[in-house]
Amino acid sequence: MKKKYLLFGLAAALAVGVTGCSKEKKCRCSVLHSEKVRIITIDGGSCEDIQLLSYHTPLDVLVVDSLLCTDHEFNIDSEI
């Protein structure tokens, strides 16, 4: 009986580990010294590793934002 519980526990841990690594993450990033919030989707890694975002404006000016990111889900993300 103990073997069944142990086997079930190992299978559950493996399932959680495999699905946790392969999921896309939505990162919520705050632009430092601004009120802007960016939502960035990543395939792997950690949201906390994202520190810079560079992009071109319509006038082809390069802009670099310093970011502070988290994958924490806020209440505004849930449907009402």
PDB file with one MODEL, atoms N, CA, C and O in Angstrom:
MODEL        1
ATOM      1  N   MET A   1       0.818  -1.188   0.000  1.00  0.00           N
ATOM      2  CA  MET A   1       0.000   0.000   0.000  1.00  0.00           C
ATOM      3  C   MET A   1       0.865   1.256   0.000  1.00  0.00           C
ATOM      4  O   MET A   1       0.544   2.236  -0.673  1.00  0.00           O
ATOM      5  N   LYS A   2       1.955   1.227   0.749  1.00  0.00           N
ATOM      6  CA  LYS A   2       2.850   2.376   0.803  1.00  0.00           C
ATOM      7  C   LYS A   2       3.499   2.617  -0.552  1.00  0.00           C
ATOM      8  O   LYS A   2       3.768   3.760  -0.922  1.00  0.00           O
ATOM      9  N   LYS A   3       3.750   1.537  -1.296  1.00  0.00           N
ATOM     10  CA  LYS A   3       4.363   1.681  -2.619  1.00  0.00           C
ATOM     11  C   LYS A   3       3.431   2.420  -3.569  1.00  0.00           C
ATOM     12  O   LYS A   3       3.892   3.208  -4.395  1.00  0.00           O
ATOM     13  N   LYS A   4       2.128   2.176  -3.465  1.00  0.00           N
ATOM     14  CA  LYS A   4       1.171   2.865  -4.330  1.00  0.00           C
ATOM     15  C   LYS A   4       1.176   4.362  -4.049  1.00  0.00           C
ATOM     16  O   LYS A   4       1.175   5.169  -4.979  1.00  0.00           O
ATOM     17  N   TYR A   5       1.181   4.736  -2.772  1.00  0.00           N
ATOM     18  CA  TYR A   5       1.215   6.155  -2.413  1.00  0.00           C
ATOM     19  C   TYR A   5       2.510   6.815  -2.860  1.00  0.00           C
ATOM     20  O   TYR A   5       2.508   7.949  -3.340  1.00  0.00           O
ATOM     21  N   LEU A   6       3.605   6.100  -2.700  1.00  0.00           N
ATOM     22  CA  LEU A   6       4.902   6.629  -3.114  1.00  0.00           C
ATOM     23  C   LEU A   6       4.944   6.802  -4.629  1.00  0.00           C
ATOM     24  O   LEU A   6       5.412   7.827  -5.126  1.00  0.00           O
ATOM     25  N   LEU A   7       4.460   5.810  -5.356  1.00  0.00           N
ATOM     26  CA  LEU A   7       4.434   5.887  -6.812  1.00  0.00           C
ATOM     27  C   LEU A   7       3.522   7.020  -7.278  1.00  0.00           C
ATOM     28  O   LEU A   7       3.870   7.761  -8.198  1.00  0.00           O
ATOM     29  N   PHE A   8       2.353   7.155  -6.642  1.00  0.00           N
ATOM     30  CA  PHE A   8       1.441   8.240  -6.991  1.00  0.00           C
ATOM     31  C   PHE A   8       2.069   9.601  -6.708  1.00  0.00           C
ATOM     32  O   PHE A   8       1.938  10.525  -7.511  1.00  0.00           O
ATOM     33  N   GLY A   9       2.745   9.727  -5.578  1.00  0.00           N
ATOM     34  CA  GLY A   9       3.408  10.984  -5.227  1.00  0.00           C
ATOM     35  C   GLY A   9       4.511  11.347  -6.210  1.00  0.00           C
ATOM     36  O   GLY A   9       4.643  12.508  -6.594  1.00  0.00           O
ATOM     37  N   LEU A  10       5.292  10.374  -6.612  1.00  0.00           N
ATOM     38  CA  LEU A  10       6.357  10.628  -7.586  1.00  0.00           C
ATOM     39  C   LEU A  10       5.782  11.021  -8.947  1.00  0.00           C
ATOM     40  O   LEU A  10       6.303  11.919  -9.608  1.00  0.00           O
ATOM     41  N   ALA A  11       4.714  10.352  -9.362  1.00  0.00           N
ATOM     42  CA  ALA A  11       4.076  10.680 -10.631  1.00  0.00           C
ATOM     43  C   ALA A  11       3.499  12.095 -10.602  1.00  0.00           C
ATOM     44  O   ALA A  11       3.617  12.838 -11.576  1.00  0.00           O
ATOM     45  N   ALA A  12       2.880  12.463  -9.492  1.00  0.00           N
ATOM     46  CA  ALA A  12       2.320  13.808  -9.366  1.00  0.00           C
ATOM     47  C   ALA A  12       3.420  14.870  -9.382  1.00  0.00           C
ATOM     48  O   ALA A  12       3.266  15.916 -10.012  1.00  0.00           O
ATOM     49  N   ALA A  13       4.517  14.603  -8.695  1.00  0.00           N
ATOM     50  CA  ALA A  13       5.629  15.555  -8.669  1.00  0.00           C
ATOM     51  C   ALA A  13       6.243  15.705 -10.058  1.00  0.00           C
ATOM     52  O   ALA A  13       6.602  16.813 -10.458  1.00  0.00           O
ATOM     53  N   LEU A  14       6.364  14.617 -10.786  1.00  0.00           N
ATOM     54  CA  LEU A  14       6.911  14.666 -12.134  1.00  0.00           C
ATOM     55  C   LEU A  14       5.982  15.439 -13.061  1.00  0.00           C
ATOM     56  O   LEU A  14       6.446  16.228 -13.884  1.00  0.00           O
ATOM     57  N   ALA A  15       4.683  15.221 -12.936  1.00  0.00           N
ATOM     58  CA  ALA A  15       3.715  15.932 -13.773  1.00  0.00           C
ATOM     59  C   ALA A  15       3.757  17.431 -13.519  1.00  0.00           C
ATOM     60  O   ALA A  15       3.707  18.224 -14.459  1.00  0.00           O
ATOM     61  N   VAL A  16       3.848  17.815 -12.270  1.00  0.00           N
ATOM     62  CA  VAL A  16       3.923  19.240 -11.930  1.00  0.00           C
ATOM     63  C   VAL A  16       5.221  19.840 -12.450  1.00  0.00           C
ATOM     64  O   VAL A  16       5.226  20.955 -12.972  1.00  0.00           O
ATOM     65  N   GLY A  17       6.306  19.118 -12.312  1.00  0.00           N
ATOM     66  CA  GLY A  17       7.600  19.610 -12.787  1.00  0.00           C
ATOM     67  C   GLY A  17       7.642  19.783 -14.289  1.00  0.00           C
ATOM     68  O   GLY A  17       8.183  20.775 -14.777  1.00  0.00           O
ATOM     69  N   VAL A  18       7.090  18.849 -15.030  1.00  0.00           N
ATOM     70  CA  VAL A  18       7.110  18.919 -16.487  1.00  0.00           C
ATOM     71  C   VAL A  18       6.203  20.029 -16.989  1.00  0.00           C
ATOM     72  O   VAL A  18       6.597  20.786 -17.875  1.00  0.00           O
ATOM     73  N   THR A  19       5.007  20.144 -16.449  1.00  0.00           N
ATOM     74  CA  THR A  19       4.098  21.181 -16.916  1.00  0.00           C
ATOM     75  C   THR A  19       4.540  22.563 -16.462  1.00  0.00           C
ATOM     76  O   THR A  19       4.278  23.546 -17.155  1.00  0.00           O
ATOM     77  N   GLY A  20       5.199  22.662 -15.327  1.00  0.00           N
ATOM     78  CA  GLY A  20       5.663  23.958 -14.846  1.00  0.00           C
ATOM     79  C   GLY A  20       6.777  24.533 -15.694  1.00  0.00           C
ATOM     80  O   GLY A  20       6.888  25.753 -15.810  1.00  0.00           O
ATOM     81  N   CYS A  21       7.596  23.700 -16.283  1.00  0.00           N
ATOM     82  CA  CYS A  21       8.733  24.171 -17.072  1.00  0.00           C
ATOM     83  C   CYS A  21       8.345  24.539 -18.489  1.00  0.00           C
ATOM     84  O   CYS A  21       8.993  25.388 -19.101  1.00  0.00           O
ATOM     85  N   SER A  22       7.315  23.927 -19.021  1.00  0.00           N
ATOM     86  CA  SER A  22       6.992  24.123 -20.427  1.00  0.00           C
ATOM     87  C   SER A  22       5.947  25.207 -20.666  1.00  0.00           C
ATOM     88  O   SER A  22       5.655  25.514 -21.822  1.00  0.00           O
ATOM     89  N   LYS A  23       5.380  25.791 -19.633  1.00  0.00           N
ATOM     90  CA  LYS A  23       4.340  26.797 -19.792  1.00  0.00           C
ATOM     91  C   LYS A  23       4.927  28.150 -20.163  1.00  0.00           C
ATOM     92  O   LYS A  23       6.040  28.504 -19.772  1.00  0.00           O
ATOM     93  N   GLU A  24       4.137  28.894 -20.934  1.00  0.00           N
ATOM     94  CA  GLU A  24       4.485  30.287 -21.162  1.00  0.00           C
ATOM     95  C   GLU A  24       4.115  31.075 -19.908  1.00  0.00           C
ATOM     96  O   GLU A  24       3.165  30.737 -19.203  1.00  0.00           O
ATOM     97  N   LYS A  25       4.873  32.118 -19.648  1.00  0.00           N
ATOM     98  CA  LYS A  25       4.586  32.972 -18.493  1.00  0.00           C
ATOM     99  C   LYS A  25       4.239  34.369 -18.985  1.00  0.00           C
ATOM    100  O   LYS A  25       4.828  34.879 -19.938  1.00  0.00           O
ATOM    101  N   LYS A  26       3.272  34.970 -18.314  1.00  0.00           N
ATOM    102  CA  LYS A  26       2.969  36.377 -18.554  1.00  0.00           C
ATOM    103  C   LYS A  26       3.672  37.170 -17.472  1.00  0.00           C
ATOM    104  O   LYS A  26       3.401  37.000 -16.284  1.00  0.00           O
ATOM    105  N   CYS A  27       4.566  38.025 -17.888  1.00  0.00           N
ATOM    106  CA  CYS A  27       5.301  38.865 -16.944  1.00  0.00           C
ATOM    107  C   CYS A  27       4.684  40.258 -16.944  1.00  0.00           C
ATOM    108  O   CYS A  27       4.414  40.828 -18.001  1.00  0.00           O
ATOM    109  N   ARG A  28       4.468  40.789 -15.771  1.00  0.00           N
ATOM    110  CA  ARG A  28       3.984  42.155 -15.618  1.00  0.00           C
ATOM    111  C   ARG A  28       5.172  43.004 -15.226  1.00  0.00           C
ATOM    112  O   ARG A  28       5.790  42.797 -14.182  1.00  0.00           O
ATOM    113  N   CYS A  29       5.482  43.967 -16.082  1.00  0.00           N
ATOM    114  CA  CYS A  29       6.697  44.753 -15.889  1.00  0.00           C
ATOM    115  C   CYS A  29       6.353  46.220 -15.708  1.00  0.00           C
ATOM    116  O   CYS A  29       5.611  46.801 -16.500  1.00  0.00           O
ATOM    117  N   SER A  30       6.892  46.801 -14.676  1.00  0.00           N
ATOM    118  CA  SER A  30       6.734  48.219 -14.409  1.00  0.00           C
ATOM    119  C   SER A  30       7.941  48.951 -14.980  1.00  0.00           C
ATOM    120  O   SER A  30       9.084  48.576 -14.717  1.00  0.00           O
ATOM    121  N   VAL A  31       7.686  49.990 -15.757  1.00  0.00           N
ATOM    122  CA  VAL A  31       8.771  50.806 -16.302  1.00  0.00           C
ATOM    123  C   VAL A  31       9.219  51.764 -15.206  1.00  0.00           C
ATOM    124  O   VAL A  31       8.419  52.531 -14.670  1.00  0.00           O
ATOM    125  N   LEU A  32      10.506  51.711 -14.881  1.00  0.00           N
ATOM    126  CA  LEU A  32      11.025  52.549 -13.805  1.00  0.00           C
ATOM    127  C   LEU A  32      10.888  54.024 -14.156  1.00  0.00           C
ATOM    128  O   LEU A  32      11.105  54.418 -15.302  1.00  0.00           O
ATOM    129  N   HIS A  33      10.532  54.829 -13.178  1.00  0.00           N
ATOM    130  CA  HIS A  33      10.344  56.282 -13.292  1.00  0.00           C
ATOM    131  C   HIS A  33       9.206  56.629 -14.255  1.00  0.00           C
ATOM    132  O   HIS A  33       9.237  57.670 -14.912  1.00  0.00           O
ATOM    133  N   SER A  34       8.202  55.751 -14.333  1.00  0.00           N
ATOM    134  CA  SER A  34       7.059  55.982 -15.199  1.00  0.00           C
ATOM    135  C   SER A  34       5.861  55.238 -14.629  1.00  0.00           C
ATOM    136  O   SER A  34       6.013  54.397 -13.744  1.00  0.00           O
ATOM    137  N   GLU A  35       4.676  55.543 -15.131  1.00  0.00           N
ATOM    138  CA  GLU A  35       3.480  54.832 -14.708  1.00  0.00           C
ATOM    139  C   GLU A  35       3.105  53.726 -15.685  1.00  0.00           C
ATOM    140  O   GLU A  35       2.063  53.091 -15.527  1.00  0.00           O
ATOM    141  N   LYS A  36       3.939  53.489 -16.688  1.00  0.00           N
ATOM    142  CA  LYS A  36       3.653  52.468 -17.694  1.00  0.00           C
ATOM    143  C   LYS A  36       3.824  51.068 -17.118  1.00  0.00           C
ATOM    144  O   LYS A  36       4.695  50.822 -16.283  1.00  0.00           O
ATOM    145  N   VAL A  37       2.974  50.160 -17.582  1.00  0.00           N
ATOM    146  CA  VAL A  37       3.088  48.741 -17.243  1.00  0.00           C
ATOM    147  C   VAL A  37       3.121  47.972 -18.550  1.00  0.00           C
ATOM    148  O   VAL A  37       2.285  48.188 -19.427  1.00  0.00           O
ATOM    149  N   ARG A  38       4.077  47.083 -18.679  1.00  0.00           N
ATOM    150  CA  ARG A  38       4.211  46.271 -19.885  1.00  0.00           C
ATOM    151  C   ARG A  38       3.879  44.827 -19.530  1.00  0.00           C
ATOM    152  O   ARG A  38       4.272  44.343 -18.469  1.00  0.00           O
ATOM    153  N   ILE A  39       3.159  44.140 -20.408  1.00  0.00           N
ATOM    154  CA  ILE A  39       2.877  42.717 -20.257  1.00  0.00           C
ATOM    155  C   ILE A  39       3.725  42.010 -21.305  1.00  0.00           C
ATOM    156  O   ILE A  39       3.565  42.244 -22.503  1.00  0.00           O
ATOM    157  N   ILE A  40       4.632  41.141 -20.850  1.00  0.00           N
ATOM    158  CA  ILE A  40       5.550  40.433 -21.737  1.00  0.00           C
ATOM    159  C   ILE A  40       5.356  38.938 -21.523  1.00  0.00           C
ATOM    160  O   ILE A  40       5.341  38.469 -20.385  1.00  0.00           O
ATOM    161  N   THR A  41       5.208  38.187 -22.617  1.00  0.00           N
ATOM    162  CA  THR A  41       5.064  36.740 -22.542  1.00  0.00           C
ATOM    163  C   THR A  41       6.402  36.097 -22.886  1.00  0.00           C
ATOM    164  O   THR A  41       7.003  36.404 -23.916  1.00  0.00           O
ATOM    165  N   ILE A  42       6.866  35.197 -22.008  1.00  0.00           N
ATOM    166  CA  ILE A  42       8.128  34.501 -22.241  1.00  0.00           C
ATOM    167  C   ILE A  42       7.883  32.999 -22.255  1.00  0.00           C
ATOM    168  O   ILE A  42       6.944  32.509 -21.627  1.00  0.00           O
ATOM    169  N   ASP A  43       8.739  32.264 -22.979  1.00  0.00           N
ATOM    170  CA  ASP A  43       8.626  30.812 -23.073  1.00  0.00           C
ATOM    171  C   ASP A  43       9.344  30.103 -21.946  1.00  0.00           C
ATOM    172  O   ASP A  43       8.914  29.031 -21.520  1.00  0.00           O
ATOM    173  N   GLY A  44      10.413  30.669 -21.460  1.00  0.00           N
ATOM    174  CA  GLY A  44      11.171  30.035 -20.397  1.00  0.00           C
ATOM    175  C   GLY A  44      11.929  31.078 -19.596  1.00  0.00           C
ATOM    176  O   GLY A  44      12.017  32.241 -19.989  1.00  0.00           O
ATOM    177  N   GLY A  45      12.460  30.656 -18.493  1.00  0.00           N
ATOM    178  CA  GLY A  45      13.219  31.571 -17.653  1.00  0.00           C
ATOM    179  C   GLY A  45      12.343  32.191 -16.588  1.00  0.00           C
ATOM    180  O   GLY A  45      11.244  31.719 -16.297  1.00  0.00           O
ATOM    181  N   SER A  46      12.853  33.246 -16.023  1.00  0.00           N
ATOM    182  CA  SER A  46      12.176  33.907 -14.922  1.00  0.00           C
ATOM    183  C   SER A  46      11.848  35.346 -15.298  1.00  0.00           C
ATOM    184  O   SER A  46      12.631  36.017 -15.970  1.00  0.00           O
ATOM    185  N   CYS A  47      10.702  35.806 -14.865  1.00  0.00           N
ATOM    186  CA  CYS A  47      10.312  37.191 -15.136  1.00  0.00           C
ATOM    187  C   CYS A  47      11.280  38.176 -14.475  1.00  0.00           C
ATOM    188  O   CYS A  47      11.532  39.259 -15.005  1.00  0.00           O
ATOM    189  N   GLU A  48      11.816  37.794 -13.324  1.00  0.00           N
ATOM    190  CA  GLU A  48      12.729  38.680 -12.602  1.00  0.00           C
ATOM    191  C   GLU A  48      14.021  38.939 -13.375  1.00  0.00           C
ATOM    192  O   GLU A  48      14.737  39.894 -13.077  1.00  0.00           O
ATOM    193  N   ASP A  49      14.329  38.089 -14.374  1.00  0.00           N
ATOM    194  CA  ASP A  49      15.549  38.273 -15.169  1.00  0.00           C
ATOM    195  C   ASP A  49      15.414  39.376 -16.214  1.00  0.00           C
ATOM    196  O   ASP A  49      16.421  39.860 -16.731  1.00  0.00           O
ATOM    197  N   ILE A  50      14.188  39.777 -16.529  1.00  0.00           N
ATOM    198  CA  ILE A  50      13.971  40.827 -17.527  1.00  0.00           C
ATOM    199  C   ILE A  50      14.257  42.173 -16.879  1.00  0.00           C
ATOM    200  O   ILE A  50      13.629  42.542 -15.887  1.00  0.00           O
ATOM    201  N   GLN A  51      15.209  42.901 -17.449  1.00  0.00           N
ATOM    202  CA  GLN A  51      15.579  44.197 -16.874  1.00  0.00           C
ATOM    203  C   GLN A  51      15.478  45.339 -17.866  1.00  0.00           C
ATOM    204  O   GLN A  51      15.282  46.487 -17.469  1.00  0.00           O
ATOM    205  N   LEU A  52      15.610  45.041 -19.155  1.00  0.00           N
ATOM    206  CA  LEU A  52      15.579  46.082 -20.178  1.00  0.00           C
ATOM    207  C   LEU A  52      14.659  45.680 -21.316  1.00  0.00           C
ATOM    208  O   LEU A  52      14.538  44.497 -21.634  1.00  0.00           O
ATOM    209  N   LEU A  53      14.007  46.668 -21.933  1.00  0.00           N
ATOM    210  CA  LEU A  53      13.187  46.462 -23.118  1.00  0.00           C
ATOM    211  C   LEU A  53      13.548  47.561 -24.102  1.00  0.00           C
ATOM    212  O   LEU A  53      13.462  48.744 -23.772  1.00  0.00           O
ATOM    213  N   SER A  54      13.949  47.181 -25.302  1.00  0.00           N
ATOM    214  CA  SER A  54      14.270  48.191 -26.317  1.00  0.00           C
ATOM    215  C   SER A  54      13.298  48.037 -27.480  1.00  0.00           C
ATOM    216  O   SER A  54      12.930  46.924 -27.853  1.00  0.00           O
ATOM    217  N   TYR A  55      12.890  49.164 -28.045  1.00  0.00           N
ATOM    218  CA  TYR A  55      11.964  49.175 -29.171  1.00  0.00           C
ATOM    219  C   TYR A  55      12.144  50.464 -29.951  1.00  0.00           C
ATOM    220  O   TYR A  55      12.740  51.422 -29.459  1.00  0.00           O
ATOM    221  N   HIS A  56      11.620  50.480 -31.181  1.00  0.00           N
ATOM    222  CA  HIS A  56      11.682  51.660 -32.027  1.00  0.00           C
ATOM    223  C   HIS A  56      10.308  52.325 -32.055  1.00  0.00           C
ATOM    224  O   HIS A  56       9.285  51.648 -32.163  1.00  0.00           O
ATOM    225  N   THR A  57      10.293  53.638 -31.959  1.00  0.00           N
ATOM    226  CA  THR A  57       9.060  54.405 -32.073  1.00  0.00           C
ATOM    227  C   THR A  57       8.708  54.530 -33.557  1.00  0.00           C
ATOM    228  O   THR A  57       9.523  54.192 -34.415  1.00  0.00           O
ATOM    229  N   PRO A  58       7.502  55.012 -33.863  1.00  0.00           N
ATOM    230  CA  PRO A  58       7.147  55.205 -35.282  1.00  0.00           C
ATOM    231  C   PRO A  58       8.101  56.149 -36.032  1.00  0.00           C
ATOM    232  O   PRO A  58       8.204  56.071 -37.256  1.00  0.00           O
ATOM    233  N   LEU A  59       8.786  57.025 -35.319  1.00  0.00           N
ATOM    234  CA  LEU A  59       9.760  57.914 -35.962  1.00  0.00           C
ATOM    235  C   LEU A  59      11.150  57.303 -36.000  1.00  0.00           C
ATOM    236  O   LEU A  59      12.127  58.002 -36.265  1.00  0.00           O
ATOM    237  N   ASP A  60      11.251  55.985 -35.734  1.00  0.00           N
ATOM    238  CA  ASP A  60      12.483  55.208 -35.775  1.00  0.00           C
ATOM    239  C   ASP A  60      13.518  55.678 -34.743  1.00  0.00           C
ATOM    240  O   ASP A  60      14.720  55.673 -35.008  1.00  0.00           O
ATOM    241  N   VAL A  61      13.038  56.076 -33.582  1.00  0.00           N
ATOM    242  CA  VAL A  61      13.903  56.436 -32.467  1.00  0.00           C
ATOM    243  C   VAL A  61      13.993  55.216 -31.550  1.00  0.00           C
ATOM    244  O   VAL A  61      12.972  54.642 -31.170  1.00  0.00           O
ATOM    245  N   LEU A  62      15.207  54.829 -31.200  1.00  0.00           N
ATOM    246  CA  LEU A  62      15.401  53.690 -30.310  1.00  0.00           C
ATOM    247  C   LEU A  62      15.144  54.119 -28.870  1.00  0.00           C
ATOM    248  O   LEU A  62      15.739  55.083 -28.387  1.00  0.00           O
ATOM    249  N   VAL A  63      14.254  53.400 -28.185  1.00  0.00           N
ATOM    250  CA  VAL A  63      13.917  53.684 -26.797  1.00  0.00           C
ATOM    251  C   VAL A  63      14.272  52.454 -25.971  1.00  0.00           C
ATOM    252  O   VAL A  63      13.976  51.328 -26.371  1.00  0.00           O
ATOM    253  N   VAL A  64      14.904  52.666 -24.821  1.00  0.00           N
ATOM    254  CA  VAL A  64      15.238  51.574 -23.911  1.00  0.00           C
ATOM    255  C   VAL A  64      14.586  51.872 -22.567  1.00  0.00           C
ATOM    256  O   VAL A  64      14.848  52.905 -21.951  1.00  0.00           O
ATOM    257  N   ASP A  65      13.727  50.946 -22.119  1.00  0.00           N
ATOM    258  CA  ASP A  65      13.061  51.088 -20.829  1.00  0.00           C
ATOM    259  C   ASP A  65      13.729  50.177 -19.804  1.00  0.00           C
ATOM    260  O   ASP A  65      14.045  49.026 -20.104  1.00  0.00           O
ATOM    261  N   SER A  66      13.941  50.691 -18.602  1.00  0.00           N
ATOM    262  CA  SER A  66      14.386  49.861 -17.481  1.00  0.00           C
ATOM    263  C   SER A  66      13.139  49.301 -16.809  1.00  0.00           C
ATOM    264  O   SER A  66      12.198  50.040 -16.519  1.00  0.00           O
ATOM    265  N   LEU A  67      13.134  47.993 -16.561  1.00  0.00           N
ATOM    266  CA  LEU A  67      11.939  47.326 -16.072  1.00  0.00           C
ATOM    267  C   LEU A  67      12.168  46.635 -14.740  1.00  0.00           C
ATOM    268  O   LEU A  67      13.286  46.253 -14.396  1.00  0.00           O
ATOM    269  N   LEU A  68      11.090  46.487 -14.010  1.00  0.00           N
ATOM    270  CA  LEU A  68      11.039  45.655 -12.818  1.00  0.00           C
ATOM    271  C   LEU A  68       9.867  44.708 -13.038  1.00  0.00           C
ATOM    272  O   LEU A  68       8.717  45.147 -13.047  1.00  0.00           O
ATOM    273  N   CYS A  69      10.144  43.394 -13.217  1.00  0.00           N
ATOM    274  CA  CYS A  69       9.120  42.441 -13.650  1.00  0.00           C
ATOM    275  C   CYS A  69       8.820  41.397 -12.587  1.00  0.00           C
ATOM    276  O   CYS A  69       9.662  41.060 -11.755  1.00  0.00           O
ATOM    277  N   THR A  70       7.573  40.890 -12.644  1.00  0.00           N
ATOM    278  CA  THR A  70       7.132  39.812 -11.774  1.00  0.00           C
ATOM    279  C   THR A  70       6.136  38.949 -12.532  1.00  0.00           C
ATOM    280  O   THR A  70       5.523  39.405 -13.497  1.00  0.00           O
ATOM    281  N   ASP A  71       5.973  37.705 -12.100  1.00  0.00           N
ATOM    282  CA  ASP A  71       4.947  36.847 -12.690  1.00  0.00           C
ATOM    283  C   ASP A  71       3.766  36.689 -11.742  1.00  0.00           C
ATOM    284  O   ASP A  71       2.914  35.823 -11.942  1.00  0.00           O
ATOM    285  N   HIS A  72       3.716  37.523 -10.715  1.00  0.00           N
ATOM    286  CA  HIS A  72       2.620  37.491  -9.752  1.00  0.00           C
ATOM    287  C   HIS A  72       1.320  37.888 -10.431  1.00  0.00           C
ATOM    288  O   HIS A  72       1.285  38.865 -11.179  1.00  0.00           O
ATOM    289  N   GLU A  73       0.243  37.137 -10.178  1.00  0.00           N
ATOM    290  CA  GLU A  73      -1.055  37.469 -10.764  1.00  0.00           C
ATOM    291  C   GLU A  73      -1.802  38.424  -9.852  1.00  0.00           C
ATOM    292  O   GLU A  73      -1.951  38.174  -8.656  1.00  0.00           O
ATOM    293  N   PHE A  74      -2.263  39.505 -10.424  1.00  0.00           N
ATOM    294  CA  PHE A  74      -2.985  40.513  -9.668  1.00  0.00           C
ATOM    295  C   PHE A  74      -4.482  40.295  -9.821  1.00  0.00           C
ATOM    296  O   PHE A  74      -4.910  39.584 -10.730  1.00  0.00           O
ATOM    297  N   ASN A  75      -5.279  40.889  -8.955  1.00  0.00           N
ATOM    298  CA  ASN A  75      -6.731  40.748  -9.015  1.00  0.00           C
ATOM    299  C   ASN A  75      -7.308  41.306 -10.314  1.00  0.00           C
ATOM    300  O   ASN A  75      -8.361  40.850 -10.759  1.00  0.00           O
ATOM    301  N   ILE A  76      -6.649  42.270 -10.922  1.00  0.00           N
ATOM    302  CA  ILE A  76      -7.163  42.844 -12.168  1.00  0.00           C
ATOM    303  C   ILE A  76      -7.052  41.856 -13.325  1.00  0.00           C
ATOM    304  O   ILE A  76      -7.672  42.060 -14.369  1.00  0.00           O
ATOM    305  N   ASP A  77      -6.263  40.779 -13.154  1.00  0.00           N
ATOM    306  CA  ASP A  77      -6.118  39.788 -14.207  1.00  0.00           C
ATOM    307  C   ASP A  77      -7.280  38.813 -14.250  1.00  0.00           C
ATOM    308  O   ASP A  77      -7.498  38.168 -15.275  1.00  0.00           O
ATOM    309  N   SER A  78      -8.016  38.692 -13.187  1.00  0.00           N
ATOM    310  CA  SER A  78      -9.127  37.747 -13.153  1.00  0.00           C
ATOM    311  C   SER A  78     -10.383  38.396 -13.733  1.00  0.00           C
ATOM    312  O   SER A  78     -10.577  39.610 -13.666  1.00  0.00           O
ATOM    313  N   GLU A  79     -11.221  37.540 -14.302  1.00  0.00           N
ATOM    314  CA  GLU A  79     -12.454  38.061 -14.877  1.00  0.00           C
ATOM    315  C   GLU A  79     -13.465  38.323 -13.773  1.00  0.00           C
ATOM    316  O   GLU A  79     -13.513  37.614 -12.767  1.00  0.00           O
ATOM    317  N   ILE A  80     -14.263  39.347 -13.978  1.00  0.00           N
ATOM    318  CA  ILE A  80     -15.264  39.727 -12.980  1.00  0.00           C
ATOM    319  C   ILE A  80     -16.583  39.081 -13.319  1.00  0.00           C
ATOM    320  O   ILE A  80     -17.566  39.272 -12.602  1.00  0.00           O
TER     321      ILE A  80
ENDMDL
END
